[in-house]
């Protein structure tokens, strides 16, 4: 939004979410976290040992990898961050007609690295850095972050639906967990997709009505807080202006499609790297990607949630892999898709004079 705006420091944002980051306690938390991880590791090892987990088969997955395809997968994964940069440039353009693509790209890479290092609070780093670099309000960039999530969820819903239909065609013999996913997963993703479409319609056609309703609620607050809340609401709605431009909407749809096509190709490259999965067809990769993406949204009964768990479940339940190679492939998938960005993120952070301590204490942006 043009003109003056208020943007809290990143540390204030983290604290306002009920998250207290104490520098003098960081070593205590490291020790506690290490102890928990060690205890969980011993527990998992014990269960694997009881189930006759074959460690030689697990290690064999890595010894037989084709490193050419590993490199291709890593490069494709890095390319998705360029796609996210281009899409964010479309969303920010109503507020900043000529955004710096380098600023957006570096903030994106650093932001995803922060998520891996800090967990969910790291989600705030990317919109904060973009707001600081491009001199726009933080609230508007949180709106852009929300729009990005909406478009990605719509892509996930589509891919999961496609994968679901193809699994039903194969008549695979499924275990109880996967039967539950097949019977309820389609409804869950349909509901998520409908909610995302509704949100886009509201932002595009009913933003003024939404503002009026929310402002009427804010009127119950003390005047000083009400004024600040209304200002943040206006900045947030400014961040959704791209949804009111048909050309911008088409661009965001195109970049979302391109990004997820690259993700699919990256999956295909990962599975080409393993002898057990090298023969997977494009449609089989789509099936796996659909369930993996779904696993990142909801919990799978009996086995928990998460993309890595979803890979293991799909490979063992649908493709009838044994536990050992399925676990090895899941770990490699995690390393390529999550750890792969960390070296570049750290390099960019150091290049820009940031470190992970003072990143939490970025100074307030001066009012424009």
Helices and strands as residue ranges (DSSP letters): H 10-16, G 23-25, H 26-50, H 55-63, H 67-92, H 101-118, G 119-122, H 123-134, H 138-170, H 176-205, H 207-218, H 223-238, G 241-244, H 246-272, H 282-295, E 299-300, E 304-305, H 307-317, H 323-337, G 339-341, H 342-351, G 358-361
